[in-house]
Amino acid sequence: MWPFDPDDFVSHPVQHENQRQDDALYFCFMRDQLLSISEGGIPRPIAADEFRWLDVETFSKSYLGAWRGQPCFALDIKGEVPPGYATSDLRGWLGRVEPGLFYLAGRARQIVDLVRTNQYCGRCGKPMDAHTTDRARHCGECGLVAYPRLSPSIIVLVRKDDEMLLARNVNWPVGMYSTLAGFVEPGESIEQTVHREVMEEVGISVTNLRYLGSQSWPFPNSLMLGFHCDYKSGEFTFLDDEIAEAKWFRYDALPNVPGATAISRWLINAFIEEKQGA
C-alpha cells in the first residue's frame, strides 16, 4: 500500500572504506533481466558468497546502501544463467517480494542504467566516472554531472458523486480499465499536468485536486504522483490515440482493474473506502 514511511533500506551513494562485503546482496542485471535465486517460489538477490562462484563478466558495480544492515550493490553483468538461478524482468518481482525489496531492485536497475548510458560525457565526449559524493556520474574534463533519470508523472482518479472515471488504453484487452496518467512537461506544475492530461485524454475539465501519495515505478524510471479530483464539466472526447474508451463506474461495480501492487488500485481503493464509510 502507500509507502508513506521509511522502509528497511538506508541509501548511501558512497561505500565506507572499511565496510564489510562478505554478507552483501548483489542485484545483478543481464541486459534488462534480473538474476535471482528462488526460495519457496520467491526470488531473492544473489549473496556475495554465491556471486563469487559465477562465471560472468562484470561491467559495472555500484554501491546502493544497506538493506537491514547488509550492503547492497547493483551490477551490470554478462554470461550464461547458471543452474539453480533464473532471470526475470522487474515485473516478475512485483507482488512476489516485500515492497521495500522490490523498490530496491528498481533502484538498482536505474543505477545500472545510469552507468550504462553515461560511460562518456554528453558534452565533451571524455570518459565519465562515479561521482565522489553524489549518486551520479562525473566528467573530470568539463565538470558535467549526470544524475539518474527520473520521469515525474501524474496518475489521477476523477470522481463524480458515487462514480469514478476509468479508461481503457488502446493497447489493453477489452474489459481492462484504469485511472488516467501522464508525464509532466517542462514548465508546468504537477497540478497543471493533471488538468492537461485529463483534458488531452478524455476531453473534460476537473476541479478540487487532492494529492494522496506517490509510488516509484521503475518501468523504466517513473515517479507516479497520485491524485483524486472532481468532475467539473465536458463530455468525453478522445483527443489523442491513447484511450480506446472511458466510462463512469459506481464504486461498488468495478470492472477489471489493476492489482493491489499498483498506485492506480490504491487510488481506486481509497475512493471505495471513503464511500463505504460514508
N, C-alpha and C positions, 0 to 999 in steps of 0.2 A: 504494500500500500504506500501511501505518501511518504517519501524519505525525508521527513522533517528533521530528524535527529541524526547526530553523528553515528556512523557505524564503527566497525572494529578495525578499519584501515586508517593508518596515520600516514599522510602524504609527506614526502620529503624528496626534493629533486637531486640531492647530493648525498652519496653514501658516506657515512663516517669512516675515517681511515682505518680504525681498528675493529669495525663491526664484523661480527661473525657471519659466515655464509654457509656453515655446514647444514643448517636446517632451512635454507632458503627455499622459496617457492618460485618456480620458473613458468611464466606464461609464454609458451613457445608457439610462434606463428610460422607455418609453412604456407607462403603466399597469404591467402585470406583464411586459412584453416587453422584452428587452434588444436594443438596436440595435447592429448589428455590420457589419463588412466581412469577407468570406470570402476567404481566400488559400489556394489549393490545397485547398479544401473545409474549411478550418479557420477558425472565426470568431475575430475579434480585436476588442478595443475600438477606439473611434474616437480618432484622433490629434487634438491640439489644432488643427492647421492644417486638418484635414478638417472639424472641427466648426464652425469659424467661417463656412463656406460654407453650412451647413444652414439651411433656413428653418423653424425650430422655436421654440417658446416655452419658456423655461426657468423652472420654478417653484422649483427649489432646486438648489444646487451645494455639495457638501460635500467638503472635503479628506479624503483617506483616509491618505496616506503616500506611500511611494515603492516602485515595483516596478523592481528593478535600476537604481536611480538616477533613474527617471522619475517625476515627481509624478503622482499619481492622484486622480481626482475621481469622485464619484457624483452623477449628475444626474437630476432628475425633469423630463421634457420632454413636450411635446405638439406634434403636427404630422403631416404625411404622411411616409411612408417614402420617401426619395429613391431614384432609380435607382442601382443598384450597391450598395445597402445591403439588409439583411434584418433581421427581428426574430424572436426565438425566446424561449421561457422558459428558465430556467436549466438545465433538463434537456437542452436542446439543446446545451449546452456540456459536459455531464458525459461524460467519456471521450473527448472530441474535442480538448480543450486540455490542457496540462500541469496537474497537480493544483493547484499553487500559484496559477495564474491562475484556475482555477475557484473556489477558495476565496475569492480576492479579489473575483471577481464576486458571489459570495454575500454577502460582507461589504458590498459596495456596495449590493446590494438591501436589506439590513437597515437600512443607514443612510438610504436613501431612505424606507423605511417609517417610521423613527423621526421624520423631519421631517414626513412626511405626517400622521401620527397625533398629532403634538404641536404643531400650529400654535397651539393655545390651551391654557392651563393647565386641567388637570382639577380643580383645587381652587378657583380664584378666577375662571377664565374670561378672564383677561387674555392678550394675545399672549405667546408664548414665543420666545426667541432661542437661537442656538447658544451653548453654554457656552464660556467664555473659555479654559478649560484642559482640560476633560474631553470625551470623546466623548459628549455628552449635550445635552439641551435645558434651558433655564433660564427660570424665570419671575421677572422683575425685581420684580414686585409682591409676591408672597408667599414667594419663595425656593424653590418646588418645583423639584426636579431630576428629569428623566425620562431614563432610560438606554435603550439599545437593548434590545428584548425578547429574552431568551434562554430557551428552554424545555429544561431538562435532562431527558434520558430515558435509560433503560437499554435495552440490547439484549443478549440472552443466549443462548448455546448450551448446552443441557442435554445432558450426556453420561451414557452407561451402557455400560460395558465398551467394545466396538468400535462402538457405535451412537451416533447423535446424534438429538435430538428436533427435528423440523422440522414447521411447521404451515402451513396454508393459510388466509388471510384470506377472509372471505365474499365480498369484492369481487374476488378474484383468479380468473383462469381455472383450470380443473381441471388439475392436474398441476404447478402452481407452488407451491413451498414456500419458507419462510424461517425464520429464528430468531424467537424471541419478543421483543417490545419493548413499552415503555410509558413514560408520563411520570411524573416524580417528583411526589409530592403534598406539600403543605406539612406540615412537622413530621416527615418521615421521612428517614432516611439513604438513600444510594444503595443500600446493601446490603439494607435493608428493602424498598426498591422492587423489587429483584429477586425476593425471596421473595413479595411480594404479587402482582406481575404474573404470575408463573408459576402461583401458586395460582388467581388470578382467571381466567386464560386457559385453563388445561388441568387444574386441579384436583390437581396433585401437589406434593409437598414436595421441596426441594433442599437440598444442603449443599456445603461446600467451595468457596465462591465465590473466583474468581481474576479480578482485573482485568487486561485485556490492553491496552487503549488506547481512544482516542476518535476521533470524526470530526465536524467541523462539517457539518451537514446543513440547508441553508437553504431548506427546503420546509415552512413558511416560515422557521423560526427555531430549529431543534432543535440541541442538542449531544448527540450519541449517545455513551454511555459503555458500552464493550463488556466482557462478562464470559463466562467459562466457569464452569460449576458441575456438580455431580454429582447424579444422581437419588438420592433418598432413599426415598420411599415414595409410595403412592397409585396410583389408576387415572385414566385420562383422563376428565375431566368438564368440559364447556364451560359455564362459569358466566355468560358474557355472550354478546352477539350478534356478537362479532368473529371467532371462529375457527370455520371450517367443519369442519375435520378436522386431526388431528395424528397423526404416525406416527414410529416409530423407523426410522432408515436406517443401514445399515452405512457406514463411512467410504469404502468402495470401491464403493458402489452408490447414487450420488446421484440424486435426481430433478432436475427443472428448478428451479434456484436463481438468486438474483440474480447480476449480473455482477461483474466484478473491481473496479469502482469503488465498491462499497458495503461498509460495515463488516460487514454480515451475512456477506458472502462471505469477508471476512478472517477472521472467527471460524471459519467452516467450514474454510477452508484451513489454519488453524493446527492444528485437530484432525486433519485428514488428514495433514499433515506430521509431526505427533507420532507417529501410528500407523504411518506408513510408515517412520519412523526407528527404531521400537522393535525 
